[in-house]
Amino acid sequence: MASSAASSAPAPLGLGLGLAVGVGAMGRGLLMPAAEDHTPPPPPDMPGLVRLNCAVQHYEWGRRGPDSLVARLARGADGGGGEDGHGTDRPCAELWMGTHPAAPSSLAPGVSLRDWVARNPAALGRAVAARWGGDLPFLLKALSVSKALSIQAHPDRDLARALHALRPAAYRDANHKPEMAVAVTEFRALCGFAGVQELKEVLRTVPEVHELVGKEEAGKLLSVKEHDGGIKVRSYLQSAFTKLMIASEEAVSEAVSKLKNRLNSESKIRTLTKKEELVLSLEKQYPADVGVLAAFFFNYVKLRPGEALYVGANEPHAYLSGECIECMATSDNVVRAGLTPKYKDVQTLCSMLTYKQGFPEILRGIPVQLYVTRYTPPTDEFEIDRYLLPPGESVTMSPVPGASIFLVMTGKGKIQAGSMPDEAKAKEGNVFFIPAYTEVKLYAFGPGCMQLYRAGVNSRFFS
């Protein structure tokens, strides 16, 4: 999503006194022996942990008031004062944790994490600093979604560079933006194109979509056979979807109105499908928007807490509701085409999509040690670990060759980083930057479970 003004409140520094001497490798998880990586550790004066102050984005689709996870985390981080609108009816949509220039985290007023990392590249780890130009390659977020986000896709590296060169005001980054969302509550999304049989059923039973797609393009999709090649199917799908998305505002408005009236009438004599119920709710949020009709083309995904969804480059998606932890490559490039009042780049979106079909894989994570589950996407920039520590329990993360960011989601405890006895209290909303090669020990005090999330460079990058 494009950035809006970020708000933040200063938080005190929490500095460690040193790093673990052992240098770990993450190729096979948190418990790799330190001896397998012989890269020299960073200087001994590097802090073991740094407490971060992070920015809230107040996008209109965010949740408002005390029900917003983002607002709750922000209040916890600033001591519960609710400054900068965190405790008001202002929407709190995203909490950004990282170095992206649109809303960089800070160590103290006037000291951004982005500038600090640039001055202390050893904190990233040598391989990470070399690969990603001395910057943190990932951006961690918490999202509180009350209203559907735009139908969108994120460009691959080549397209990102081209769009940035052509329209830097709209596309401010020359980097790709693969992303992964881990559900904290039930989380709903549209993601990827539905299969051929489902799309055929849409064209047969949703006359408003059939009309805008047109008889010729609809006929091509309806005539596809199971044995037809994927390229042929994708070509037909692209033509049909593009025809829908470029329809005139008048035609779209009329079609959405017809759809709404028909479904409301039919709901009195039959039970609507989940997708039909969804499009009616989208129509209330975005009246006369083509995205209401486009939703029929996509898979409707519901994640349970602890389940995750990976979205690669050039794949259409729209988050609908719920709260999640999201991690991505450091970029804010978004190509939008529906369910938004923001700038729409319909031709670019329709031309960039892969048009792959099928329900997306739901990731459930892999246990890497007691109380720790890891979510590993097929991209080098990031991975996410979820920690669920019962009261009185502790867990240790062995030193790894890349930097990490920890977010305390719930509970209380302490975090100890480095080989020296340096520690900080940890509670809901606290965010910590951990330099490379640092051993981390987490302790849960209770009364409830302590839940934390860690973002770091993908372990496979170090293999």
N, C-alpha and C positions, 0 to 999 in steps of 0.2 A: 504494500500500500504506500501511496505517496505520503510524505511526512507532513505533519502539522506541527504547530508550536509545541515544544516539549516543556514540561514543568518539572522542577526538581527542588529538593530541599537539601541543604548540606548535611553530611553525615561525618562523624569523626573517623580519622584514620585508625586502622587496626593493623599494626605492622609486626611481622614476625622478625626473628633475629637471625635466621639462617636457613640453609637448605640441607636436605638429607644428602649425605655423602654418596650413597649408592645411586647409580643411574639406571633406571628401569627401562624396559622395553614393553610396549603394550600389545605386541603382535597377537598374543593369545590370552589377553585379559589382564585384570588388575594384579594378579599374583605372580607375574613373571619375575624371575630372579634378577636382581640388580646387576649381576655380573655380565649379562648378555649384551649390554650397550656400553661401549668404552668411550663414548663422547665425554669430554671433560665437563664437570658441572659448572654452572655460572659462578660469578664471584661470590665469596662468602658474605658480602654485605648486602646481597639481594634480600628483600623482605620475604618472609615465608608465606605471608598472606596479606592482602590489602582489602579493607572494607570499601565497598563501592556505594556511591550514591547514583541512582538510576532514574531515567526520565520516563514520565507517563505521557502517552499519546492520547489525546482526547477526541478521537474520531467519533463521528456521530453514531456509528453502529455499536459502540461500546455500551456495556451495562452501567447503570446509574446507581448511586447510593451504596448502602452497605452490602447489597447483593453482589457487587462486583469484586471478583477475586483480585483484579489489578488494584482497585482502590484499597482493599484490605492489606495487600502487600505493601503498598505505598505508605499507608498509615503506620504499619508496623515498623517500616524502615525509618520513618521520621519521628517515631515515638508516640504515634497516635494522635498527633495534633490536627491532622487533616488539612494541612496547609495546601495552597495551590489548587484547591478544588477537589482534593481527594475524598473529602468527607461530605460533599454537597451533592446536588442532583446533576452535576456535570458528568457526561459520559466518560468513563475510564476504560479505554479499549485495549491498550497495549502497554506493557512495561518492557523497555529496551535495556538489554544488558550486553554491552560490548563497546566497540570503537567506531561504529558508523557515524560519519560526520553530521548526519541529520539529528542525532540525539545521543552523543557519546556519553558513556558513564564517566563519573568523575571520582577522584580520590578526596578532593576538597574543593572549595570554591576556587575556580580559576585553574584547576589542575585536572585536565581530562585524562582518562585512561589512554586515549589515542596518543596524546603527546607523551605521556609517561612511558608507554611501550616503545615509542619511536626513540626515546632517549635511553631505554633499557632493553634492547632487543634480545639480550640473553634471557629475559623473562619468558620469551616465547619458545625458547629452545632453538638450537642452531638450524636444524632441518626445517622447522616451521618458518623461521625468519627468512631463510634462503628461498623457500618455495613461494611464500606469499608476500614478499617485498617488505618485510619488517612490520607487518600488520597482523592483527588477530584475524584469522580466516573465517570465523563464524560469529553469528549474532544470535543471542539467546533472547527469547521473548516469553512473557506470559500474556495470554489473550483472554478477554472476557467479551463474548459475542452475544449481543441481544438481538441484533438485526442483521439480515444477510449481507455479507460482503459481496463485492462485485464478481461477476463471471469474468475470470481472468486467467492469464498464463504468464509464466516468467521465461524470458528468452534464454537460449543457450549462449555460450561465450561469444561466438561469432556474431550472432544477431544483437547481443547486448552492446558490443563495440560499435556495430553499425548504427543502431538506434541512438546511442549516446552521441556519436559524431553528427548525426543528422538532426536530432532534436534534443539537445542537452537539457533544455528546460523541463521537458516531460520525462526524459530518461537520464537521470543524473549519474548513473553508475555504468561503467563499462564491464561489469562483472555479471556472471550468471547468478541464479538464485534458486538452486534446489532447496527444498525445505521438508521438514518432518514435524508433524504435530502429534504429541502424546496427550491423550484425553485425561483431564483431571475430573471432569463431570461427564455425563453423557454428552457426546459431541456429534453434531450432525453436519454433513457436508455433501456437496455435489462434487464428483471427481471422475474424470474420464468419460469416454463415450460408452453408452450401453451397447450390448450386443446386437447383432443383426435382427434376430427374431423380435427383440423388444422394440427396436426402432420400426420394424414393419408393423407391429401392433399399434404403435403411436400413429403412424400414417393412416392406418385403417380406422382407428377409433377416435382420433382427435381432429375433426374436420378443420378447425381453426389453424392448426399447424400445416395440414395438407394443403390448404388454400394458399398460404404464404410460400410454401416450398414450391408449389406449382406442379401441374400434372406431369410434366416431362421428367423433372428431377425426382419426384416421388415415385414415378413409374420405374425408374432405373433401380432405386433401392428395393422396391417391392419385387422386382424380377430377379434379384440376386439369389443364387443357389448356394447350398452349403459347400459345394466343391469349388466355387469361384475363388480365384486368388485374392490374397489380402490387398494387393495394390489396387485391383479393380474396385473392391469394396470401399477402400479408403477414398478413392477418387470420387465415387458416387456420393459418399457421405460428405466429403468436403463441398461438393457442388450443392447438395441439399442444405447443409448447415449455413453455407455462405448466403444462399438465396434467402433464407429466413432472416439472417442477421442484417442484411442490407435493405430489407423491406422498408418502405417509407413510414414515417411516423404516423401518418393517417391510417395506413393499412394495419399497422401494429396495434394502434389504439382501438380500432374497430374489432380486430381479431381478439384482443384481450377482453374487451367488453362482452363479446359473444361467448367466449369461453367461461367467463365469470357467471353470466346469466344462465348458461346451459348447466353448469355444474351445480349451481345453487338450486336450480329447478330439479335436477336429477337426484340430488341428495335427499329429496323428500320421498323418493320411491326406491332407492337402492343405496348401498353403502359405498361411498367413494373409495377409490384406491389411495394408498399412502401418497403416491406421487400427485394425484389430483388434489388431495388435502394440502399438500405442500404448495402447489402452484396457487391455490386460493390464498394461502397465507402470504406468499410472495407478492401477490397482486395488491394486498392491503398495504404492504411496505413500499412497493414501487409500482403505483398504478400506471397502466399504459406503457410498461417497459417491455422491450423485446425479451429480456431475460426471463420473464414469466413463462413465455412459450419455449424458450431455449432449454429450460429445465427438463423438459420431456426427453431431451437427447442424452442426458447424463445419468450416470449411476448415482443412486441415492444411498449414501453411506451413513451408518450410525455406529459410532465407536462407544464402547463401554470404558469406564475409567481404567487406565493402564494399557489400553490398546492404542496403536499408533498408525498413522497414515503418512507414507512418503509421496511427495509430489515432485517429479522430475521436470526438466526443462520442457517447455512447449506442450504441457499437458493442461487441459482446461479444468478449472475447479472453482468452487465458491464455498467458503465456510458459511454455515447457516445459523448455528446457535450452539451455546455451551462454552466451556472454558478448557483451555489446554496450555501446555508448555510447547513452544515451537522453537526450532532451531533451523538455521539456514546459513548459506554462504553470505558473507558480508556484502549485501546489496539491497537496494530498495526499488529495483526495477519491476514494474507491473504494467502489463498490457491489458486494458479493460475493454469490455464490449457490452455490458449489460448489468442491470441491478445496481446502478450507481448514477449519482448526479455529476460525477467527476468526468474528466476528459476520456472519451471513448475513441479507441483506435481500432475500429472494426476490421478494416482491410488487413492491417498487420496481424491481428489476432487470427483471423480466418486463414491467412496464408502460412502462419508459423506452426500451427498445431500438427501433431503427429497423426491424428485420426486413428490411433490405435483403439481397439475396442476390448471390452471385457472388464469384469469387476476388479477393482484394485486389491492388491494384497494387504491384508490387515496384519500388522506386526504386533507381536505380543512380548517381544523382548526375550533375552536369554539370561538366565542367572549366571553371574560371574563370581559371586561369593554370597555367603549368607547375608540377607537383607538388601542385596544389590542386583538390579536387573538392568541389562544394557540393550539399547536400541541402536542398531548399526545400519545406516543407509548405504546405498551403493555410490557414495561420493566421498572424496578424501577430506573435505573441509570439517566435518563434524560427526559426532555421535552424542547420545544422551544416556546418562545413567540415572536410574531412579533408586533412591535410598528410602527404605521404610524401616526405621529403627524403633523397636519397642522400648518402653521406659527401662532405664538401667542398662541398656545394651550399648555396645560400641562397635565400630568397624574401622578398618585401616585401608586407605588407598596407597599402594606402593608408589614410589616415585615414577613418573612417566616423562617422556622427552618433550612434552608440549604443555602449554598453559591450559588451565581449566577455570571455569566460572561455576561457582556453587550458589544456588538459590535455596533458602530455607522456606518451604511452603507452609508447613505447620509444625507446631511443637516448639520445645525449648531444649537447649543443650549447650555444648561447647565444641569448638573446632580448634584443633592443635595442628600446626603446620611447621614442617622443618625438623631438623635433628635437635634443635634447642627447645627448651620447655616454654615455647611461645604459644599462647592460646587466646581465644576470644569467645565471649558469650555469643550464642547463636539462637535467634528466635525468628518468628514469622516475619518475612519481608527482608531479612538480612541477605545481602549479596556479597560474595567474596571472590576476588581474583587470586588464583593460586599460580605462581610462576612454575615453569618447567622444573622437573627433577625434585619436586617437593613431596615428601611423604605427608599424608593428611590423615589425622585421626579424628573421628567424630564420636561424640558421646551424647546420648539422649537422656534427659532428666525426667521427662514425663510432665504431667500425669498421662497425657495421651502419646500416641505414636509421633515420632519426629520424621517428617517427610521432607526430603531434599532432592533437588535435581542438579546434576552436574553436566555441563557441556564441555567437550574437549575435541581436539582433532581426532579424526577416525583412527582407531588403533591400527587398522590395516596399513595406514600410511607409513607406520614405523616398522612394518614387517620386512 
